[in-house]
Amino acid sequence: MRELGRLRDEVTAWEGLESQLEDLSELVDMLDSEPDERLAREISQEADAAEAELERRRLTLSLSGEHDAKPAIVSIHAGNGGTDAQDWVAMLQRAYIRWAESRGFSVELLDEMEGEEAGLKSTTFSVTGPYAYGYLRGEAGAHRLIRLSPFDAAHRRQTSFAKVEVMPDIGDEPIEIVVRPEDIEVDTFRSTGKGGQHLNKTDSAVRIRHKQTGIVVTCQNERSQIQNRETAMRVLKSRLYELQIEEREREAARLKGEHVEADFGNQIRTVTLHPYTMVKDHRTGAEQTDTVAYLNGSFDRFIEAELTARAGQPA
């Protein structure tokens, strides 16, 4: 039923675009017989909007992966760079949330660990909306930030890294992954927060460790231990599924004789705030000088460039 609803929404959207273009065509015919400057401007604006929507939907057609239409689970972890790296995690979290909200997607914070001085050591959140995973999966990798450090007394230039992981949210769907009770260790602990009403006074936070893989998932954002456990299991299943996909891809690359680079420092994108402002994607060559807009979630240019590059790759 979810798949049927998604397909109906797609068909409705394409039919709406078709109807809009037909209406614009009739208005253009009217202009030929009765010129009207104001109407001409309105038609031009609507035509530009229709063209942008058509381009966005053209890119959506390239999202044909098995899980592209699903929601996404995004995790961001601080890398090299100390406090600056933790601040970079918080900046990226804010940017992705703003990007999602600008598209009308919903965001649910699943877990986060605050840094000692500022920022976040790690954060995990879900993004729910049409093709959320398809759009975001190209964001996975190391992201580099170069700036004058606000945490350095000498205000020196600092380079810091954050690692972004993107997984499909498989939810309650039946999958090949089976997590048996004997495969996991479950710990409960008291949630941490900013104090006051945000500080949980019971052991409601849950930490689950998968013994075979060593994967550890924590959740402390729900009010009850049961809710936190359910959410943590959901994230664990997604991570195990993503691990299965990565192992399959590594095996395929080995058979092809390809070298798979898994170095955390091998950044996919660099945001430079000093001595100049520039965002550059090292895979596609896409660039943007407006770093303020980028850090406020305006990075469709990079997502679209990656989607275009992905669509051009042989299957």
N, C-alpha and C positions, 0 to 999 in steps of 0.2 A: 504493500500500500504506500510506503514511503517512496519507493521507486516510481510508482504510478503518479503520485502527486508531483514529484520532481519533473517527470516528463511532461505532465500537463502544463506545469508552469512554463516550461521551455517552449512548448508549442504556442501557448497563449502569448508569450513575449514575442516570438517571431511573427505571429499573426498581427499583433499590435503594431510592430514595426512596418510590416507590409501595408497595413491600413494607413499608417501615418504617411508613408511615401506616396500612396495613391492620392491622399488628400492634398499633399504638397504639389503633386503633378497637376491636379485640377486647378489649384490656386495659381500656378505658373501660367496655365492656359488663360485664366482670367486676366492676368497682367498683360498678356499679349494684346488683348482687345481693349482693356481699360487700365492703362498705366497708373500706378499708385505707389508713390515713393515710400510711404509708411508701411504699406503691406509688403513691399519688396524687401524692406529691412527685416520684417518679422519672418518672412519666408526664408531669408538667408540665415537667420539665427536658428530657426527650426531645422533647416537642412544641415547646418553644422552639427547640431545636437544629434540628429538622426545618423549622420556619418560617424560620429564618435561612438554611438551605441552599436552601429553595425560593425565597426572595427572591434569593439569589445566582445561582441558575440562571435565574430570570426575567430578571435583568439580562444574563446571558450570551446570552439569546435576541435581545437587541438588537445583539449583535456579529455583524452579517451583512455587513460590508464584505468586499471581495475578499481582503484580507490579514489580517483580524482574527484568524484562528486561528493565524497564524504566530508564530514567536519574534520578539523585538524587539531592535534595536540602539539603545542609548541613548548619546548623547554630551552632555556637560555642559561648557560653556565659561565661564570667568570673564569678567564684564563690568565695568562701572564699579564702583570701590570698592577698587582696589589689593589689598593683602594680605588684607583682609577678604573681598573677592570670591573670591579663591583659596581661602580657608578655607571659604567658603560652598559652593564646588564640592565640596570633600571631604565636607562635612556632607551635601549632597544625595546624593552617591554612596553614602555609608553608609546613608542612609535608604532609597534605592531598593533596595539590595542586601538590607537587612533585610526590606523589604516582600516582595520576591521569595521570600526564604527562608521567610518565614512562610506562604507559599502552596505551598511545596514545589517552587518553580521553581528551576532551576539557573542560576547566573551565571558567566560567563567574562569575565575582564578581558582586553580586547583591546589597549588602549593607554592610557597616562597620562603627563602631563608635570607634574613637580613644580614648585611655586612657589618663588620665590627664598628667602622667609622661612618660609612655612608653606603648607599646603594644596596645591591642584592648579590649574595653569593650565587644564588640560582633562583629560577622561577619557572613554574609550569602552569599553562593556562590552555583552555580549549577555545577554538574559534569555530562557530557554527554558522553556516551560510552556504549557498549554492557553490559547489566546487572549491570550498575553502582549502582543502588539502592540495588540490591540483594547482591552485595559485601559489600556495606557500611552500610547497615541497622544494622548489628551487632555492629557497632561502637557507636551506641547511648547509652548514659549514662554518668556518671561522670568519668573524667580522673584526676588522681592525679599526681602531680610533687613534688619530694623531692630533694632539692639542697641547696647549699650555696647561699643565696640571693645576687645578684649583686646590689640590691637597699637598702641593709641594711649596715649602716656605720660600724657596728661591724662584718659584713660578717657572720652572724649567719645562721644556717640551717632553711629553710622555707618550709612549706608544703602548696601547693596551689591547687585549684581545678578549672576545667573548665567543663562545661556541653555541650555535643555534642548531637544535634538533627539531625536526618536523615529522610527525607520525600521523597516519590516518587514525581517526577515532572510530574504532570498529564497534564500540558500544556493546550491545548485547547480541550482536550477530553471531551465528554459529560459525566458528572458524576451526582450523586444524589445531590451534594451540589449546592444550589441556593443562591447566594448573591444578595439580593434586595437592591436598592439604599437607602431605609429607614433603612436598617440594619447596615449601615456603616456611619462613620464620616470621611471626607477627609480634611486634612489640607495641605497647601503648605508652604514651607519655603525655605530660601536660603541655598543652599548646603554649607557644610563646607569642607575644605581641607587644604592643606599645604601652600596655598597662591599662588600668581602669577597667571599663566595661569590655575592652577587647581582650583581656587576659582570661583565658579559660581556667576555671578552678578545678576541673576534673581531668582525669587521664583520657581525654577524648581523641587526641592525636594518634595516628596510626603510622607505623613504619613496617613495610613488608620487604623482606629480602628473599630473592629467588636463589636457592642454594646452588643450582647447577650453573647459572650464568653470573652470579654475584650482583645482579641488578637490584638496586635498592630504590624503593619508591616510598615517599612520605606524603601524607595529606593531613592538614590540620585546620582547614578553612571551614569545614562544616561544623555544626553544633554538636552532633552526636558521634560517638565512636562507630556506630553502625554505618552512618553516612560516609564517614571518612574511610572506613574499610572498603566500602563499595566503590568509592571513587579511586582509591589506591589500586584496587584490583583491576579497575578499568584501564588505568594508566599502565599497569604492569602488563596486561594482555596486549596492549598496543605496542609496548616496547619489545616484547617477545616476538610479536609478529613482524615488527620492523627488523629485528635481529635476524629472523628467518629469511626475510627478503634480502638483507645485506649479504648473508652467507651464500645465498643462491647466486647473487650477482658476482661475488668474489670467485665462486667456483666457475662461473661462466667466463670471467676474465682470465682465470688461470688456464682454462682449456684453450682460450684464444691466444694465450701467450702475452696478455696485456699486463702492465704493471699498474696496480691500484695504489694511488698515493693516499695515505690516511694520516698524514702529518697534521696535527692540530694547528701548527703555525702557518699552514698553507692557506692563507686567507682567500676568500672568494670576493671580498669587497672591502674597500678602504674608505673611511670617512676622515678627511683631513680638515681640521679647523684652523691650523697654523702651520706654516706662515701664509698659507692661502686657503681658500675654501673650495673643496672639491669632493664629490663622491664618485668613485670609480669602481665598476665591476670588472674584475680581472678575467672573467670568463668570456663575457660578451663585448667588452669595450665600452659599454654604455656609461655615460658620464652625466653629472648634474652639478652645477655650481651653487645652487640654492640649498645649502646644508640645513638652514632653518626649516624649510619646507620638508626636507627629507626626514629630519628628526621629529617632525610633527605628523609623520605617517604618509607623506606624499612620495611614494616610491613605486608607483605603477609602472614608470618607465623601465625600471630594472626587472620587475616581474614580467612585463610584456616582452622585453628583450630576451629573457631566459626562455620564455614560452616559445617565442619565434625560433630561437636557436634549437630548442628541443624538438619542435615540429619538423625542423629541417634535417634532423639526424635520421639515419637509416634505422629501421626497426630491428 
